[in-house]
Structures are given as C-alpha cells and as structure tokens.
Amino acid sequence: MNTTISLLSSKKAELFFELIKNNKHRLEDFFAGTVKRTNTLSDTIQYCLEVDERISFQQYLPYLIIDEVNNKVIGFIDFKNIDWSIPKAELGAFIDLNYEGKGIVTKTFNNLLEEVIKKHQFKKLFCRISKDNTRSIRLALRCGFKQEGIIRSDYRTTKGELIDLNYYGKVI
C-alpha cells in the first residue's frame, strides 16, 4: 500500500474528523483529549486551527498517514510533550481499524522517526502505553523502544479510571 505522511493542519480538518469519528470507540480512552475536542466537524476545525499555532511554535508535531489511492487519512502519529531543553518528545500513534495489522504503522513510524530525529535532533523519544494495549507495545518494541518502567496512576481514562502506564524509551 502506498502511503504518504503529512502534518495535520486546519486544511485537513475534515479528513481528520472522519478518521476520529470512524475510530472513536477505540480511541476514547487513550486519545481522550483529541476525541473530546473533535466531536463535530466544527469542533475539529477549531481544534486544527489551534494545532496550526502549536506547530508554528514547534510545541506539537502531529502527522497524518494518508492512503494515496483514495486520499483517505488512515492513521495518526504525533510528537507531543516536547521538551527542547533535552530535546525529547512523547509519541502516540493509531491506525484506522480497517488498516490494522498490515504493517503500515510500523513502516510509517520507523520512517517518520528517522526523518523527525534528523530534522529536530531529538535525543530521546518515549511512549506511555497501557499494559492492555498489546498492539502499541509490540509497535514500540519493533521500533527499538525499550521498557524503562511503569508509571503508577499516570492517566485517567474517559471512564474516570486512574491507570498505570508502561514507559518505553528510545535514546538516540
């Protein structure tokens, strides 16, 4: 499958809205903030305008995975919680349910990591992943991340449950 990567922008808000809407049930707990802010197309446009500003200040780097054949957004990888004093960033990723298990995220994740590390000179990347999210754990491990620990009571799900997260790091 031929895919491209593109920074999320307000120009792509409608495509992003469709991706979130189609995967909302899978994303509610671990992309809670994004899901909460993208309930309607109007909300998503406003969210993406704010993202445009955060990108301009290099506070957030969200990328869309686009299927070139039908120009459909099929996945998302973001660099967040960026600390330029190190420099380091936290990563998150998901793929549309219909494209899951095809190696798209692994390939794209690895390529994007290489590009972003080179461009921004990150020294460390990390992921915080629920122990129950086995697909994301496998992705992190396949991409060279190593489990460094468990962060207790680190995240509140949309259901209000306070959960532990596994911490995976990759030193560059």
VENMOUR-V816419 format. One record per residue. N is the residue number from 1. RES is the residue in one letter. PHI is phi in whole degrees, -180 to 180 (none if undefined). PSI is psi in degrees with one decimal (NA if undefined). Layout:
BEGIN
N/RES/PHI/PSI
N/RES/PHI/PSI
END
This chain:
BEGIN
1/M/none/134.6
2/N/-92/122.8
3/T/-128/157.4
4/T/-127/164.2
5/I/-116/139.6
6/S/-147/139.3
7/L/-62/139.1
8/L/-64/139.2
9/S/-149/168.4
10/S/-62/-24.1
11/K/-69/-20.5
12/K/-109/17.0
13/A/-59/-40.5
14/E/-66/-41.3
15/L/-65/-40.7
16/F/-66/-41.9
17/F/-57/-44.5
18/E/-63/-42.2
19/L/-60/-47.8
20/I/-65/-46.9
21/K/-58/-43.0
22/N/-72/-16.1
23/N/-124/12.7
24/K/-52/-45.7
25/H/-61/-28.9
26/R/-86/-22.1
27/L/-101/-15.6
28/E/-49/-43.5
29/D/-81/-33.0
30/F/-115/-3.1
31/F/-128/44.4
32/A/-57/-45.0
33/G/-64/-43.9
34/T/-65/-46.7
35/V/-61/-43.4
36/K/-62/-34.7
37/R/-89/-0.9
38/T/-127/37.6
39/N/-68/-34.0
40/T/-126/165.7
41/L/-62/-40.1
42/S/-61/-45.4
43/D/-60/-41.7
44/T/-67/-39.8
45/I/-62/-45.3
46/Q/-62/-44.3
47/Y/-58/-45.9
48/C/-68/-31.9
49/L/-63/-40.7
50/E/-67/-37.3
51/V/-63/-41.7
52/D/-52/-44.6
53/E/-68/-43.7
54/R/-63/-36.3
55/I/-65/-42.6
56/S/-61/-27.3
57/F/-98/7.7
58/Q/53/38.8
59/Q/-93/-16.0
60/Y/-157/136.2
61/L/-130/88.3
62/P/-98/129.7
63/Y/-118/142.4
64/L/-101/141.7
65/I/-100/122.3
66/I/-117/128.8
67/D/-75/115.4
68/E/-66/-28.7
69/V/-65/-45.7
70/N/-117/10.2
71/N/53/40.5
72/K/-106/136.0
73/V/-77/122.0
74/I/-117/-4.7
75/G/-167/176.0
76/F/-151/134.6
77/I/-135/126.7
78/D/-128/149.3
79/F/-110/114.0
80/K/-132/177.8
81/N/47/45.3
82/I/-73/131.2
83/D/-120/100.3
84/W/-72/-13.9
85/S/-72/-19.3
86/I/-89/-54.9
87/P/-84/142.3
88/K/-145/164.3
89/A/-154/151.0
90/E/-93/142.1
91/L/-112/148.0
92/G/-138/153.4
93/A/-157/149.7
94/F/-156/159.3
95/I/-127/148.5
96/D/-56/140.1
97/L/-51/-38.7
98/N/-71/-11.8
99/Y/-114/1.7
100/E/-67/145.7
101/G/80/13.0
102/K/-109/6.0
103/G/81/4.4
104/I/-66/-47.5
105/V/-66/-42.0
106/T/-60/-49.4
107/K/-62/-48.9
108/T/-65/-43.3
109/F/-58/-50.3
110/N/-61/-46.4
111/N/-63/-43.5
112/L/-68/-40.4
113/L/-57/-47.8
114/E/-58/-48.2
115/E/-64/-47.5
116/V/-71/-37.8
117/I/-61/-45.1
118/K/-64/-45.6
119/K/-68/-43.2
120/H/-105/-4.1
121/Q/58/38.2
122/F/-61/141.5
123/K/-103/-21.3
124/K/-149/139.6
125/L/-124/148.2
126/F/-146/157.6
127/C/-133/141.6
128/R/-112/119.9
129/I/-134/135.1
130/S/-62/141.9
131/K/-61/-21.1
132/D/-85/-11.1
133/N/-93/73.8
134/T/-64/-33.9
135/R/-65/-43.8
136/S/-68/-35.9
137/I/-63/-46.2
138/R/-61/-39.9
139/L/-61/-48.3
140/A/-59/-45.5
141/L/-66/-41.8
142/R/-63/-26.6
143/C/-96/13.1
144/G/91/9.0
145/F/-81/149.7
146/K/-124/140.7
147/Q/-69/126.7
148/E/-108/-12.4
149/G/164/-171.4
150/I/-126/131.2
151/I/-101/115.1
152/R/-77/140.1
153/S/45/53.9
154/D/-101/-11.9
155/Y/-149/138.7
156/R/-107/122.7
157/T/-73/170.1
158/T/-65/-21.1
159/K/-83/-2.2
160/G/92/-1.0
161/E/-76/131.8
162/L/-91/121.6
163/I/-125/160.2
164/D/-84/152.5
165/L/-128/138.3
166/N/-75/139.5
167/Y/-108/121.1
168/Y/-116/134.2
169/G/-127/155.8
170/K/-139/114.4
171/V/-92/131.9
172/I/-96/NA
END
